[in-house]
Amino acid sequence: MNLEEFNIIIFITGIIIGCVATLALKSYSAKNNSKKVGTSSNIITMKSLQQELDNKQVIIDNFFTDSNEHLVSAEKRLADLRNALADNASQLSNIKIERSGTTANTSDPAETTTFEPPRDYALKKDKEPGMLSETFGFDDKNADIEPKRTI
């Protein structure tokens, strides 16, 4: 047997052993992956995170809505108490106490608020542009004040 024939036999044997080892490693890793997928019920997916976040957001929204309703009802009860005290005080004595006007003014504050553009309160002469004008500050009045410096 020649040395070249021996090298070829060893080369082919190495290829066969490498293929067998690769197949065995792949089957072993496939078994591990199938076990992990089957038993990994605690893997967090984006969908489950989004559902949990939505559920918590609903709970938070409900909390603030309920709190606001309780505050409004407490304010109404306090206004009723003040009105009752004012009525009873006027019956018991000659002191005149004004009734609370909060029950009559139950409109939304967001609806009564009107928005206005900013006002120009800058001091100016008759035809001079104000600070909110687009041309304000573009004139070269300071050019005459600054002396020209030459060396």
CYANA upper distance limits for C-alpha pairs under 8 A (distance plus 0.5 A):
  1 MET  CA      5 GLU  CA      7.07
  1 MET  CA      6 PHE  CA      7.50
  2 ASN  CA      6 PHE  CA      6.82
  3 LEU  CA      7 ASN  CA      6.70
  4 GLU  CA      8 ILE  CA      6.80
  5 GLU  CA      9 ILE  CA      6.74
  6 PHE  CA     10 ILE  CA      6.74
  7 ASN  CA     11 PHE  CA      6.55
  8 ILE  CA     12 ILE  CA      6.69
  9 ILE  CA     13 THR  CA      6.59
 10 ILE  CA     14 GLY  CA      6.56
 11 PHE  CA     15 ILE  CA      6.86
 12 ILE  CA     16 ILE  CA      6.81
 13 THR  CA     17 ILE  CA      6.65
 14 GLY  CA     18 GLY  CA      6.48
 15 ILE  CA     19 CYS  CA      6.69
 16 ILE  CA     20 VAL  CA      6.74
 17 ILE  CA     21 ALA  CA      6.59
 18 GLY  CA     22 THR  CA      6.56
 19 CYS  CA     23 LEU  CA      6.69
 20 VAL  CA     24 ALA  CA      6.65
 21 ALA  CA     25 LEU  CA      6.58
 22 THR  CA     26 LYS  CA      6.59
 23 LEU  CA     27 SER  CA      6.66
 24 ALA  CA     28 TYR  CA      6.64
 25 LEU  CA     29 SER  CA      6.62
 26 LYS  CA     30 ALA  CA      6.49
 27 SER  CA     31 LYS  CA      6.69
 28 TYR  CA     32 ASN  CA      6.91
 29 SER  CA     33 ASN  CA      6.61
 30 ALA  CA     34 SER  CA      6.61
 31 LYS  CA     35 LYS  CA      6.70
 32 ASN  CA     36 LYS  CA      6.66
 33 ASN  CA     37 VAL  CA      6.60
 34 SER  CA     38 GLY  CA      6.52
 35 LYS  CA     39 THR  CA      6.54
 36 LYS  CA     40 SER  CA      5.96
 37 VAL  CA     41 SER  CA      8.41
 44 ILE  CA     48 SER  CA      7.14
 44 ILE  CA     49 LEU  CA      7.53
 45 THR  CA     49 LEU  CA      6.86
 46 MET  CA     50 GLN  CA      6.59
 47 LYS  CA     51 GLN  CA      6.70
 48 SER  CA     52 GLU  CA      6.63
 49 LEU  CA     53 LEU  CA      6.61
 50 GLN  CA     54 ASP  CA      6.57
 51 GLN  CA     55 ASN  CA      6.61
 52 GLU  CA     56 LYS  CA      6.74
 53 LEU  CA     57 GLN  CA      6.61
 54 ASP  CA     58 VAL  CA      6.70
 55 ASN  CA     59 ILE  CA      6.86
 56 LYS  CA     60 ILE  CA      6.68
 57 GLN  CA     61 ASP  CA      6.56
 58 VAL  CA     62 ASN  CA      6.58
 59 ILE  CA     63 PHE  CA      6.69
 60 ILE  CA     64 PHE  CA      6.89
 61 ASP  CA     65 THR  CA      6.62
 62 ASN  CA     66 ASP  CA      6.49
 63 PHE  CA     67 SER  CA      6.53
 64 PHE  CA     68 ASN  CA      6.55
 65 THR  CA     69 GLU  CA      6.76
 66 ASP  CA     70 HIS  CA      6.68
 67 SER  CA     71 LEU  CA      6.67
 68 ASN  CA     72 VAL  CA      6.67
 69 GLU  CA     73 SER  CA      6.67
 70 HIS  CA     74 ALA  CA      6.55
 71 LEU  CA     75 GLU  CA      6.62
 72 VAL  CA     76 LYS  CA      6.73
 73 SER  CA     77 ARG  CA      6.66
 74 ALA  CA     78 LEU  CA      6.58
 75 GLU  CA     79 ALA  CA      6.65
 76 LYS  CA     80 ASP  CA      6.65
 76 LYS  CA    102 THR  CA      8.35
 76 LYS  CA    103 THR  CA      7.25
 77 ARG  CA     81 LEU  CA      6.60
 78 LEU  CA     82 ARG  CA      6.72
 79 ALA  CA     83 ASN  CA      6.69
 79 ALA  CA    100 SER  CA      6.50
 79 ALA  CA    101 GLY  CA      8.45
 79 ALA  CA    102 THR  CA      6.99
 79 ALA  CA    103 THR  CA      7.14
 80 ASP  CA     84 ALA  CA      6.60
 80 ASP  CA    100 SER  CA      8.48
 80 ASP  CA    103 THR  CA      8.35
 81 LEU  CA     85 LEU  CA      6.61
 82 ARG  CA     86 ALA  CA      6.57
 82 ARG  CA     99 ARG  CA      7.49
 82 ARG  CA    100 SER  CA      6.82
 83 ASN  CA     87 ASP  CA      6.64
 83 ASN  CA     99 ARG  CA      5.65
 83 ASN  CA    100 SER  CA      6.30
 84 ALA  CA     88 ASN  CA      6.57
 85 LEU  CA     89 ALA  CA      6.32
 86 ALA  CA     90 SER  CA      6.71
 86 ALA  CA     96 LYS  CA      8.26
 86 ALA  CA     97 ILE  CA      5.88
 86 ALA  CA     98 GLU  CA      7.09
 86 ALA  CA     99 ARG  CA      6.43
 87 ASP  CA     91 GLN  CA      6.95
 87 ASP  CA     99 ARG  CA      8.29
 88 ASN  CA     92 LEU  CA      6.67
 89 ALA  CA     93 SER  CA      6.43
 89 ALA  CA     95 ILE  CA      7.54
 89 ALA  CA     96 LYS  CA      8.12
 89 ALA  CA     97 ILE  CA      7.80
 90 SER  CA     94 ASN  CA      6.59
 90 SER  CA     95 ILE  CA      6.54
 90 SER  CA     96 LYS  CA      6.33
 90 SER  CA     97 ILE  CA      7.52
101 GLY  CA    105 ASN  CA      7.01
102 THR  CA    106 THR  CA      7.09
107 SER  CA    111 GLU  CA      8.05
107 SER  CA    112 THR  CA      8.25
108 ASP  CA    112 THR  CA      7.25
109 PRO  CA    113 THR  CA      6.80
120 ASP  CA    130 GLY  CA      6.85
120 ASP  CA    131 MET  CA      7.05
120 ASP  CA    132 LEU  CA      6.59
121 TYR  CA    130 GLY  CA      8.46
122 ALA  CA    130 GLY  CA      6.52
122 ALA  CA    131 MET  CA      6.67
123 LEU  CA    130 GLY  CA      8.18
124 LYS  CA    128 GLU  CA      6.41
124 LYS  CA    129 PRO  CA      7.77
124 LYS  CA    130 GLY  CA      7.02
129 PRO  CA    133 SER  CA      6.40
129 PRO  CA    135 THR  CA      7.76
129 PRO  CA    136 PHE  CA      6.71
130 GLY  CA    136 PHE  CA      7.05
131 MET  CA    136 PHE  CA      6.17
132 LEU  CA    136 PHE  CA      7.58
140 ASP  CA    144 ASP  CA      8.25
141 LYS  CA    145 ILE  CA      7.85
142 ASN  CA    146 GLU  CA      6.86
